[in-house]
Amino acid sequence: MYRRNFIKFSALAAIATTAKEVMAMQSTAQQLPLPTMIVTPQDAQVYNMFGGGEAHLMVTGEKSNGEWWMGRFREDPGFMTGLHYHPHTDEQVYVIDGVLSVYTSGKWHELGPGTLGFLPRGKPHAQGNRSDKPVHFIGSGAPAGFEKLFPAVDALMKRVKPGTPEFMAEFQQIFPHCDIVPLGPAPR
């Protein structure tokens, strides 16, 4: 299964420290049937995350034939997702700077720089920034689909004021199109 190989390879690449290690992994990993892709920061699609950060989508399902997505994210202090799960998507986060708080398996985990988190499909989780400084991380998932959340919410924020009943009603309608099943607020 190609997406499983991608997940294994991206998790290993995130913690590799030298080009030699990456090349060794490439020689043993099955290659995805995708074209070579170079994505510069200027190529990223940038979206507002509820006024609490930014999503820079580097690869979307359109670019990966639906196999995977990847982005660079900033979450500001106080940003928090609700508790949710993805029925079809395995998700990974790799912290670059700051502390990303991830709730899974019944407790909160504080992920610092260099930490990789793997959130398998079907596993309830929440994430956010419980610190007083922004957190920057790489997020990815396979298969693609979840990343559709960011342009949909960005467009909604331009049409409807966040926090209003109208916003929440439309926001709830986005979830099924982005492989998200909401379970309520993030645990304290």
ABEGO torsion letter per residue (X at the ends): XAAAAAAAAAAAAAABABAAAAAAAAAABBBBBBBBBBBBAAABBBBBBGGAEBBBBABBAAAAGGABBBBBBBBBBGBBBBBBBBAABBBBBBBABEBBBBBBGGBBBBBBBGBBBBBBBGBBBBBEBABABBBBBBBBBOBBGAAAAAAAAAAAAAABBBGBAAAAAAAAAAAAAAGBBBAEBBBX
